[in-house]
């Protein structure tokens, strides 16, 4: 295992509510840069706060992440956590009162970020920038609206709320997952539209928010008129379009490498380390591997050791710029503790402003 790599691109997970010796060993691996939490890692606020503190004791620089959007994608729902609305509710409110909707979106971001930060979580993978075309059940009410302009305005408002809580943001799923019906968790969706059409519609929020987005997660979707590889493995999408054409300068996360949409590239079933190296070479700064710690974590170890070996063989190159982008996602100030948060006037007003 090398110790010379100045790039920690792997975001892994853990099985339970406390760290095991194997979890601690993996956190200490020089390629580990983040940890993603799930509902199985939650018991109550005291346990979650103790868990995140234990993670930081092992690796102070590790990025503690979660998918916590509101609606049906919210990992922590009890012991004081606010039940946040699905983002479609904010889009519905926009059609009635646009300015009230932007204020409510900022309130949602503030509440979401402040409650997570109070328990030691650094980053939530939000906002969803996919457009609500209708057929996608995996996106559905997670999307703000069908209109890219409304999505951009509400997402920017939500990101302002996150910023007030001291949290960065992650726009997903670039360049857009809302047009296809297939779920990339179980199959490989294919969007056969032309690049011009996608850039004029689904990808517009990424252009309009290019100076506001701190990170982006590409879709495990194939757009064959642009590239034969899914967006998260495509340097055409990530380097040429996202970075060069749209001017994005933040971090790029792969979506979960264990999803069906990530396991087959160029018609070949990839091992996790092969998929990780391909995503990093294509332009991702970090790669996620989720739900592979449940059977002892052999797949997590295979990814860490395989990526290490792939770097030594020149299959991907550790990038100091990627590491700087990862570190920039860490909160810059300590959070309010939960008791102090309950007495914080701005947080209380945000609660009152939710739709």
PLY file of the C-alpha trace (Angstrom):
ply
format ascii 1.0
element vertex 355
property float x
property float y
property float z
element edge 354
property int vertex1
property int vertex2
end_header
0.00 0.00 0.00
1.45 3.31 -1.07
1.61 6.35 1.21
2.83 8.78 -1.44
-0.46 9.43 -3.24
-1.60 13.01 -2.65
-5.16 12.25 -3.73
-7.81 10.48 -1.68
-10.61 9.73 -4.15
-12.58 6.87 -2.57
-15.88 7.46 -0.75
-16.82 4.24 1.05
-19.44 3.18 3.57
-19.74 1.22 6.82
-22.21 -1.45 7.86
-23.36 -0.38 11.30
-23.87 2.37 13.86
-20.31 2.24 15.22
-16.89 1.77 13.67
-15.41 -1.71 13.56
-11.66 -2.39 13.44
-12.03 -3.06 9.70
-13.79 0.30 9.23
-10.95 2.07 11.03
-8.39 0.29 8.89
-10.15 1.34 5.69
-10.51 4.93 6.88
-6.75 5.06 7.40
-6.08 3.93 3.82
-4.42 6.84 1.96
-6.93 6.56 -0.90
-9.95 7.01 1.41
-11.27 10.56 1.15
-14.90 10.25 2.17
-17.54 8.15 3.89
-21.23 8.02 2.97
-23.86 7.30 5.60
-27.17 5.49 5.17
-30.29 4.94 7.29
-28.72 1.74 8.68
-26.02 3.92 10.25
-28.65 5.87 12.19
-30.08 5.15 15.62
-30.54 8.60 17.09
-28.80 11.98 17.18
-26.48 11.06 20.04
-25.30 7.93 18.23
-24.86 9.75 14.91
-22.85 12.54 16.53
-20.65 9.98 18.30
-20.15 8.09 15.02
-19.11 11.16 13.03
-16.76 12.19 15.85
-15.19 8.72 15.83
-14.73 8.96 12.05
-12.98 12.32 12.41
-10.79 10.93 15.19
-9.45 8.39 12.71
-9.25 10.79 9.73
-9.89 14.48 10.48
-9.89 15.32 6.77
-12.38 12.67 5.66
-15.57 14.04 4.05
-18.64 12.66 5.85
-21.48 12.57 3.31
-25.11 11.50 3.05
-27.97 11.47 0.54
-30.39 13.73 2.42
-32.57 15.66 -0.03
-36.02 15.77 1.56
-39.10 13.82 0.57
-38.44 10.10 0.07
-34.64 10.53 0.06
-33.93 11.53 3.64
-31.80 9.17 5.72
-32.48 10.63 9.18
-36.13 11.22 10.05
-36.54 10.86 13.81
-35.24 12.29 17.08
-35.76 15.90 16.08
-34.82 15.83 12.39
-37.28 17.90 10.35
-39.26 16.04 7.70
-38.36 18.08 4.63
-40.73 18.26 1.65
-39.93 16.70 -1.72
-38.43 19.26 -4.06
-41.46 19.05 -6.36
-43.45 20.82 -3.62
-41.17 23.83 -4.03
-41.77 23.76 -7.78
-45.53 23.65 -7.18
-45.23 26.62 -4.84
-43.24 28.48 -7.53
-46.27 28.30 -9.84
-48.31 30.07 -7.15
-45.76 32.53 -5.77
-42.24 32.46 -7.20
-40.61 34.68 -4.59
-42.19 32.79 -1.70
-40.90 29.57 -3.30
-37.32 30.83 -3.47
-37.49 31.84 0.19
-38.90 28.43 1.11
-36.12 26.74 -0.85
-33.49 28.72 1.06
-35.24 27.75 4.29
-35.18 24.07 3.28
-31.46 24.23 2.52
-30.75 25.99 5.80
-32.69 23.47 7.88
-31.26 20.50 5.98
-27.68 21.70 6.31
-27.86 22.96 9.89
-29.37 19.75 11.28
-26.81 17.56 9.52
-23.92 19.81 10.51
-25.07 19.74 14.15
-24.52 15.98 14.07
-21.13 16.15 12.36
-22.12 15.46 8.74
-20.13 17.55 6.25
-22.01 17.26 2.93
-25.36 16.18 1.55
-25.61 15.16 -2.10
-28.17 17.81 -2.98
-29.71 19.56 -4.94
-31.21 17.37 -7.65
-30.98 19.33 -10.92
-32.77 16.76 -13.06
-35.84 18.00 -14.92
-39.23 16.47 -14.21
-39.98 15.06 -17.66
-42.46 12.58 -16.19
-41.36 9.02 -17.09
-38.52 8.69 -14.56
-39.79 7.06 -11.38
-36.33 7.09 -9.78
-36.29 10.91 -10.10
-40.00 11.73 -9.90
-40.82 14.19 -7.12
-37.12 14.59 -6.30
-37.02 17.10 -9.17
-38.08 20.70 -8.62
-39.82 21.22 -11.96
-39.90 20.53 -15.68
-38.61 24.02 -16.56
-34.82 24.30 -16.36
-35.13 27.96 -15.37
-37.28 27.13 -12.36
-34.94 24.29 -11.38
-31.93 26.61 -11.52
-33.56 29.34 -9.43
-34.90 26.99 -6.76
-31.65 25.02 -6.61
-29.65 28.23 -6.22
-31.96 29.29 -3.40
-31.58 25.92 -1.68
-27.79 26.15 -2.08
-27.90 29.57 -0.42
-29.58 27.93 2.56
-26.93 25.22 2.68
-24.26 27.92 2.59
-25.88 29.71 5.53
-25.57 26.44 7.44
-21.91 26.09 6.48
-22.42 23.24 3.99
-21.31 22.87 0.38
-23.56 21.39 -2.32
-23.64 18.74 -5.03
-25.73 19.11 -8.18
-26.89 15.82 -9.70
-27.19 13.95 -12.07
-25.23 15.64 -14.89
-26.23 16.21 -17.66
-29.72 15.00 -16.70
-31.42 11.78 -15.58
-35.04 12.93 -15.79
-35.74 12.11 -19.45
-35.17 8.34 -19.23
-37.54 5.93 -17.52
-34.95 3.28 -16.60
-33.44 3.24 -13.11
-29.63 3.18 -13.26
-29.57 1.29 -9.95
-30.80 -1.79 -11.80
-30.12 -1.22 -15.52
-28.31 1.10 -17.91
-30.61 3.93 -19.07
-30.09 5.24 -22.60
-30.99 8.81 -23.61
-30.92 9.05 -27.42
-31.32 12.82 -27.73
-28.78 14.98 -29.52
-26.21 16.97 -27.54
-27.72 20.26 -28.71
-31.10 19.28 -27.24
-29.61 18.19 -23.91
-27.49 21.32 -23.54
-30.48 23.52 -24.36
-32.68 21.89 -21.71
-31.54 19.36 -19.09
-27.96 20.62 -18.78
-28.86 24.31 -18.60
-28.92 24.42 -14.76
-25.27 23.34 -14.74
-24.42 26.23 -17.06
-26.44 28.78 -15.10
-25.11 27.54 -11.74
-21.50 27.00 -12.84
-20.23 29.68 -10.43
-22.37 28.41 -7.54
-22.00 24.63 -7.64
-19.35 23.21 -5.33
-19.58 19.68 -6.72
-21.43 17.68 -9.35
-22.43 14.02 -9.68
-22.83 12.68 -13.25
-25.55 10.26 -14.26
-25.03 6.56 -14.91
-26.82 7.16 -18.22
-25.54 6.55 -21.75
-26.13 9.34 -24.28
-25.05 7.50 -27.45
-25.25 10.54 -29.74
-22.55 12.14 -27.54
-20.50 9.21 -26.21
-20.95 5.45 -25.94
-19.91 5.50 -22.26
-22.11 6.58 -19.32
-21.51 10.23 -18.41
-19.55 9.36 -15.27
-16.99 7.45 -17.36
-16.86 9.89 -20.27
-14.09 12.45 -20.65
-16.24 13.97 -23.39
-18.94 14.80 -20.87
-16.72 15.59 -17.88
-13.65 17.28 -19.37
-14.87 18.70 -22.68
-18.45 19.68 -21.82
-18.74 20.12 -18.03
-15.34 21.70 -17.41
-14.27 23.30 -20.71
-17.61 24.29 -22.22
-19.68 25.01 -19.10
-16.75 26.26 -17.01
-17.34 24.13 -13.92
-14.39 24.24 -11.48
-15.62 22.22 -8.48
-15.35 18.55 -7.55
-16.90 15.71 -9.57
-18.20 12.62 -7.74
-18.98 9.43 -9.57
-22.35 7.96 -8.73
-22.27 4.62 -6.88
-19.94 2.19 -8.66
-22.04 -0.74 -7.43
-25.08 0.37 -9.47
-25.93 -1.63 -12.57
-25.44 1.49 -14.66
-21.78 1.54 -13.62
-20.88 -2.11 -13.86
-20.91 -2.45 -17.65
-18.87 -0.08 -19.80
-18.06 -0.65 -23.47
-20.01 -3.91 -23.18
-17.64 -5.27 -20.52
-18.51 -6.09 -16.92
-15.94 -4.19 -14.89
-14.47 -4.93 -11.49
-14.91 -2.10 -9.02
-11.27 -1.04 -9.20
-11.41 -1.02 -13.01
-14.56 1.10 -12.93
-13.02 3.43 -10.36
-9.83 3.92 -12.37
-11.86 4.55 -15.53
-14.06 7.14 -13.79
-11.03 8.94 -12.32
-9.27 8.97 -15.69
-12.41 10.35 -17.34
-12.50 13.35 -15.01
-14.10 12.31 -11.71
-12.30 13.56 -8.61
-13.96 11.08 -6.26
-15.64 7.70 -6.69
-18.38 6.23 -4.51
-18.82 2.59 -3.61
-21.97 2.03 -1.57
-23.50 -0.87 0.35
-20.48 -3.14 -0.14
-19.48 -3.19 3.52
-22.47 -5.34 4.51
-20.83 -8.71 3.79
-17.51 -7.95 5.44
-16.30 -5.34 2.99
-14.17 -7.45 0.67
-15.36 -5.35 -2.29
-14.29 -2.16 -0.49
-10.84 -3.60 0.13
-10.64 -4.73 -3.50
-11.44 -1.18 -4.67
-8.86 0.44 -2.38
-6.09 -2.03 -3.15
-7.00 -2.27 -6.83
-6.95 1.50 -7.30
-3.63 1.66 -5.50
-2.22 -0.96 -7.86
-3.78 0.75 -10.90
-2.10 4.03 -9.95
1.27 2.28 -9.69
0.70 0.82 -13.16
-0.26 4.22 -14.60
-3.91 3.37 -15.29
-4.94 6.57 -13.52
-2.92 9.47 -12.18
-3.44 10.88 -8.69
-4.27 14.55 -9.12
-3.39 17.24 -6.54
-6.09 19.47 -8.08
-8.67 16.78 -7.36
-7.48 16.58 -3.77
-7.75 20.36 -3.41
-11.31 20.21 -4.74
-12.17 17.47 -2.22
-10.74 19.42 0.70
-12.62 22.54 -0.40
-15.90 20.68 0.31
-15.08 20.35 4.01
-16.95 22.86 6.21
-14.83 25.87 7.04
-16.26 26.56 10.51
-17.47 24.40 13.42
-21.24 23.88 13.49
-23.73 24.89 16.14
-24.47 22.00 18.46
-28.04 20.72 18.46
-29.05 22.54 21.66
-27.64 25.83 20.41
-29.29 25.25 17.03
-32.69 24.93 18.71
-32.22 28.45 20.06
-30.81 29.95 16.85
-33.15 32.62 15.50
-32.16 32.12 11.84
-32.76 28.37 12.03
-36.11 28.83 13.77
-37.20 31.34 11.13
-36.15 28.88 8.42
-38.32 26.22 10.04
-41.28 28.60 9.97
-40.63 29.38 6.29
-40.80 25.79 5.04
-43.70 25.06 2.67
0 1
1 2
2 3
3 4
4 5
5 6
6 7
7 8
8 9
9 10
10 11
11 12
12 13
13 14
14 15
15 16
16 17
17 18
18 19
19 20
20 21
21 22
22 23
23 24
24 25
25 26
26 27
27 28
28 29
29 30
30 31
31 32
32 33
33 34
34 35
35 36
36 37
37 38
38 39
39 40
40 41
41 42
42 43
43 44
44 45
45 46
46 47
47 48
48 49
49 50
50 51
51 52
52 53
53 54
54 55
55 56
56 57
57 58
58 59
59 60
60 61
61 62
62 63
63 64
64 65
65 66
66 67
67 68
68 69
69 70
70 71
71 72
72 73
73 74
74 75
75 76
76 77
77 78
78 79
79 80
80 81
81 82
82 83
83 84
84 85
85 86
86 87
87 88
88 89
89 90
90 91
91 92
92 93
93 94
94 95
95 96
96 97
97 98
98 99
99 100
100 101
101 102
102 103
103 104
104 105
105 106
106 107
107 108
108 109
109 110
110 111
111 112
112 113
113 114
114 115
115 116
116 117
117 118
118 119
119 120
120 121
121 122
122 123
123 124
124 125
125 126
126 127
127 128
128 129
129 130
130 131
131 132
132 133
133 134
134 135
135 136
136 137
137 138
138 139
139 140
140 141
141 142
142 143
143 144
144 145
145 146
146 147
147 148
148 149
149 150
150 151
151 152
152 153
153 154
154 155
155 156
156 157
157 158
158 159
159 160
160 161
161 162
162 163
163 164
164 165
165 166
166 167
167 168
168 169
169 170
170 171
171 172
172 173
173 174
174 175
175 176
176 177
177 178
178 179
179 180
180 181
181 182
182 183
183 184
184 185
185 186
186 187
187 188
188 189
189 190
190 191
191 192
192 193
193 194
194 195
195 196
196 197
197 198
198 199
199 200
200 201
201 202
202 203
203 204
204 205
205 206
206 207
207 208
208 209
209 210
210 211
211 212
212 213
213 214
214 215
215 216
216 217
217 218
218 219
219 220
220 221
221 222
222 223
223 224
224 225
225 226
226 227
227 228
228 229
229 230
230 231
231 232
232 233
233 234
234 235
235 236
236 237
237 238
238 239
239 240
240 241
241 242
242 243
243 244
244 245
245 246
246 247
247 248
248 249
249 250
250 251
251 252
252 253
253 254
254 255
255 256
256 257
257 258
258 259
259 260
260 261
261 262
262 263
263 264
264 265
265 266
266 267
267 268
268 269
269 270
270 271
271 272
272 273
273 274
274 275
275 276
276 277
277 278
278 279
279 280
280 281
281 282
282 283
283 284
284 285
285 286
286 287
287 288
288 289
289 290
290 291
291 292
292 293
293 294
294 295
295 296
296 297
297 298
298 299
299 300
300 301
301 302
302 303
303 304
304 305
305 306
306 307
307 308
308 309
309 310
310 311
311 312
312 313
313 314
314 315
315 316
316 317
317 318
318 319
319 320
320 321
321 322
322 323
323 324
324 325
325 326
326 327
327 328
328 329
329 330
330 331
331 332
332 333
333 334
334 335
335 336
336 337
337 338
338 339
339 340
340 341
341 342
342 343
343 344
344 345
345 346
346 347
347 348
348 349
349 350
350 351
351 352
352 353
353 354
